[in-house]
Amino acid sequence: MSWNNSKSSNKQEVKSDASNKPMDMEKDVQEDMVNHPAHYKVGGIETLDFIRAKLNSDGYVGYCVGNVLKYLSRAGHKDKKKVQEDLKKAEFYLKEAILIGEKDEK
């Protein structure tokens, strides 16, 4: 069993001519960091799945709303290079909360 399940180790990087910094050439790597980060899958279960299993639907919606607030509040402040990633994470948790709410209404 490998402790590093990250797809990012397989990503291709290209050095830019101006700054000599790596540029990510795979869009799905960023999406992976938003929807299913590899570091949350260590131990055979994704952390979010474990949290969802342990909380009732109201608790899980509250968890999601708290994460929406966290990511919206820190966007542009924690890491100015990751504003879009923080906004996408907020969107992810908002969609989760909406989905659970819709299931509960049925």
PAZAPA-4460 file (N, C-alpha, C; in steps of 0.05 Angstrom, whole numbers, plus 32768, in hexadecimal, padded with zeros to 4 digits):
% residues 106
    n_x    n_y    n_z   ca_x   ca_y   ca_z    c_x    c_y    c_z   seq   type   mol
   8011   7FE8   8000   8000   8000   8000   8012   8019   8000     1      M     A
   800B   802B   7FEF   801B   8044   7FED   800D   805A   7FFE     2      S     A
   801D   8069   800C   8012   807F   801C   800D   8097   800B     3      W     A
   8018   8099   7FF4   8014   80B0   7FE2   8001   80A7   7FCB     4      N     A
   7FE8   80AE   7FCE   7FD4   80A7   7FB9   7FCF   80BF   7FA7     5      N     A
   7FDF   80D3   7FA8   7FDA   80EC   7F9A   7FDD   80E9   7F7C     6      S     A
   7FC9   80F4   7F6D   7FCB   80F5   7F50   7FE0   810A   7F49     7      K     A
   7FE4   811E   7F5B   7FF6   8134   7F54   8013   812A   7F4E     8      S     A
   801A   8113   7F59   8035   8109   7F53   8038   8101   7F36     9      S     A
   8022   80FD   7F28   8022   80F5   7F0C   801E   810D   7EF9    10      N     A
   801A   8124   7F05   8015   813B   7EF3   802D   8144   7EE4    11      K     A
   8028   814F   7ECD   803E   8159   7EBC   8042   8176   7EC3    12      Q     A
   805B   817E   7EC6   8061   819A   7ECB   8073   81A5   7EB5    13      E     A
   806E   81BE   7EAE   807E   81CC   7E9A   808A   81E4   7EA7    14      V     A
   80A3   81E9   7EA3   80B0   8201   7EAF   80AA   8219   7E9C    15      K     A
   80A0   822F   7EA8   809B   8247   7E98   80B6   8254   7E93    16      S     A
   80B8   8261   7E7C   80D1   826F   7E75   80D7   8286   7E87    17      D     A
   80C3   8295   7E8E   80C7   82AE   7E9D   80CF   82A9   7EBA    18      A     A
   80C0   8299   7EC8   80C4   8296   7EE5   80D2   827C   7EED    19      S     A
   80D4   8269   7EDA   80DF   824F   7EDF   80D0   8240   7EF5    20      N     A
   80B6   8247   7EF9   80A5   8239   7F0C   8094   8224   7EFD    21      K     A
   808D   820E   7F0A   807D   81FA   7EFC   8060   8204   7EF7    22      P     A
   8056   81FD   7EE0   803A   8203   7EDA   802B   81E9   7ED7    23      M     A
   8015   81E7   7EE4   8005   81CE   7EE3   7FF7   81CD   7EC8    24      D     A
   7FFB   81B7   7EBB   7FEF   81B3   7EA0   7FD5   81A2   7EA1    25      M     A
   7FCE   8198   7EB8   7FB6   8187   7EBA   7FA1   8195   7ECB    26      E     A
   7F8A   819C   7EBF   7F75   81AA   7ECE   7F6A   8198   7EE4    27      K     A
   7F68   817E   7EDF   7F5C   816C   7EF2   7F6B   816A   7F0C    28      D     A
   7F85   8171   7F0C   7F94   8171   7F25   7F88   8185   7F39    29      V     A
   7F82   819E   7F2F   7F76   81B1   7F40   7F5A   81A8   7F49    30      Q     A
   7F4B   819D   7F37   7F31   8192   7F3E   7F33   817D   7F53    31      E     A
   7F48   816C   7F51   7F4C   8158   7F65   7F52   8164   7F80    32      D     A
   7F60   817A   7F82   7F65   8187   7F9B   7F4C   8193   7FA7    33      M     A
   7F38   8199   7F97   7F1F   81A4   7FA0   7F0C   818E   7FA8    34      V     A
   7F08   817A   7F97   7EF3   8166   7F9B   7EFD   814D   7FAB    35      N     A
   7F15   8144   7FA6   7F1E   812C   7FB3   7F3C   812D   7FB7    36      H     A
   7F46   813E   7FC9   7F63   813F   7FCE   7F6E   8124   7FD7    37      P     A
   7F84   811C   7FCC   7F8F   8102   7FD2   7F97   80FF   7FF0    38      A     A
   7F9F   8115   7FFC   7FA8   8114   8018   7F90   810F   802B    39      H     A
   7F78   8111   8021   7F60   810A   8032   7F57   80ED   802E    40      Y     A
   7F65   80DE   801E   7F5E   80C2   8019   7F70   80AE   8027    41      K     A
   7F83   80B7   8036   7F96   80A5   8044   7F86   8094   8058    42      V     A
   7F8B   807A   8058   7F7D   8069   806A   7F66   805A   805E    43      G     A
   7F61   805E   8044   7F4D   804F   8036   7F31   805B   8035    44      G     A
   7F2C   8072   8043   7F12   807F   8041   7F17   809D   8040    45      I     A
   7F08   80AA   802E   7F0B   80C7   802C   7F00   80D4   8045    46      E     A
   7F0E   80E7   8050   7F06   80F4   8069   7EE9   80FE   8068    47      T     A
   7EE2   810A   8052   7EC7   8115   804F   7EB2   80FF   8051    48      L     A
   7EB7   80E7   8046   7EA5   80D1   8049   7EA2   80C8   8066    49      D     A
   7EB8   80C8   8075   7EB7   80C1   8091   7EA7   80D5   80A1    50      F     A
   7EAB   80EF   809C   7E9C   8104   80A9   7E7E   8101   80A3    51      I     A
   7E78   80FD   808A   7E5C   80FA   8081   7E4F   80E3   808F    52      R     A
   7E5D   80CD   8092   7E53   80B5   809F   7E4E   80B9   80BD    53      A     A
   7E5E   80CA   80CA   7E5C   80CE   80E7   7E47   80E3   80EF    54      K     A
   7E40   80F5   80DD   7E2D   810A   80E4   7E11   8105   80D8    55      L     A
   7DFD   810F   80E5   7DE2   810E   80D9   7DE2   8123   80C3    56      N     A
   7DCC   8124   80B4   7DCC   8137   809D   7DCD   8154   80A5    57      S     A
   7DC1   815B   80BC   7DC3   8177   80C6   7DE0   817E   80CE    58      D     A
   7DED   816B   80DB   7E09   816F   80E2   7E1B   8172   80CA    59      G     A
   7E16   8162   80B6   7E27   8163   809E   7E22   817C   808F    60      Y     A
   7E09   8185   808D   7E03   819F   8080   7E11   81B5   808E    61      V     A
   7E10   81B5   80A9   7E1E   81C9   80B9   7E3C   81C9   80B4    62      G     A
   7E47   81B1   80B2   7E64   81AE   80AC   7E6A   81BB   8091    63      Y     A
   7E59   81B5   807D   7E5D   81C0   8062   7E5B   81DE   8062    64      C     A
   7E47   81E9   806F   7E43   8206   8070   7E5B   8213   807E    65      V     A
   7E65   8207   8093   7E7D   8212   80A0   7E95   8213   808D    66      G     A
   7E98   81FE   807D   7EAE   81FE   806A   7EAA   8212   8054    67      N     A
   7E91   8217   804B   7E8B   822C   8038   7E95   8247   8043    68      V     A
   7E8D   824C   805C   7E95   8266   8068   7EB3   8268   806A    69      L     A
   7EC0   8252   8072   7EDE   8251   8075   7EEB   8258   805B    70      K     A
   7EE3   824A   8045   7EF1   824E   802C   7EEB   8269   801F    71      Y     A
   7ED3   8273   8023   7ECC   828E   8018   7EDC   82A3   8028    72      L     A
   7EDE   829F   8042   7EEC   82B3   8053   7F0A   82B4   804D    73      S     A
   7F16   829D   8047   7F33   829D   8044   7F3B   82A2   8027    74      R     A
   7F29   82A0   8014   7F30   82A4   7FF8   7F3E   82BF   7FF4    75      A     A
   7F56   82BD   7FE9   7F66   82D5   7FE4   7F76   82DF   7FFC    76      G     A
   7F73   82D2   8013   7F81   82DB   802B   7F96   82C6   8033    77      H     A
   7F90   82AD   8033   7FA3   8298   803B   7FB9   8295   8026    78      K     A
   7FB1   8291   800E   7FC4   828D   7FF8   7FB8   829B   7FDF    79      D     A
   7FC3   82B2   7FD8   7FB8   82C1   7FC2   7FB9   82B3   7FA7    80      K     A
   7FCA   829E   7FA5   7FCB   828F   7F8D   7FB6   827A   7F8B    81      K     A
   7FA7   8275   7FA1   7F93   8260   7FA1   7F77   826A   7FA6    82      K     A
   7F71   8282   7F9D   7F56   828E   7FA1   7F42   827C   7F93    83      V     A
   7F46   8275   7F7A   7F33   8265   7F6B   7F2F   824A   7F78    84      Q     A
   7F45   823E   7F83   7F42   8224   7F90   7F31   8226   7FA9    85      E     A
   7F35   823B   7FB9   7F24   8240   7FD1   7F07   8244   7FC9    86      D     A
   7F02   8253   7FB3   7EE6   8258   7FAB   7ED9   823E   7FA1    87      L     A
   7EE9   822D   7F93   7EDE   8213   7F8A   7ED9   8201   7FA2    88      K     A
   7EE9   8202   7FB6   7EE4   81F2   7FCE   7ECA   81FB   7FDC    89      K     A
   7EC6   8215   7FDD   7EAD   8220   7FE9   7E95   8216   7FD8    90      A     A
   7E98   8217   7FBE   7E83   820E   7FAC   7E7D   81F0   7FB1    91      E     A
   7E92   81E0   7FB4   7E8F   81C3   7FB9   7E7E   81BE   7FD2    92      F     A
   7E85   81CC   7FE8   7E77   81C8   8001   7E5A   81D3   7FFF    93      Y     A
   7E56   81E9   7FF1   7E3B   81F3   7FED   7E2A   81DF   7FDE    94      L     A
   7E35   81D4   7FC9   7E26   81BF   7FBA   7E20   81A7   7FCB    95      K     A
   7E33   819F   7FDC   7E2E   8188   7FEE   7E17   818E   8001    96      E     A
   7E16   81A7   800D   7E01   81AE   801F   7DE6   81AF   8010    97      A     A
   7DE6   81B9   7FF8   7DCD   81BA   7FE8   7DC3   819E   7FE2    98      I     A
   7DD5   818D   7FDA   7DCE   8171   7FD3   7DC2   8163   7FEB    99      L     A
   7DCE   8165   8002   7DC3   8158   801A   7DA8   8164   8021   100      I     A
   7DA5   817E   801F   7D8C   818C   8024   7D76   8182   8012   101      G     A
   7D7D   817F   7FF8   7D69   8175   7FE5   7D61   8158   7FEB   102      E     A
   7D74   8148   7FF3   7D6D   812C   7FFA   7D5B   812B   8013   103      K     A
   7D5F   813D   8026   7D4F   813D   803E   7D33   8147   8039   104      D     A
   7D2F   8158   8024   7D15   8162   801D   7D03   814E   8010   105      E     A
   7D0F   8138   8005   7CFF   8124   7FF6   7CF1   8111   8008   106      K     A
***
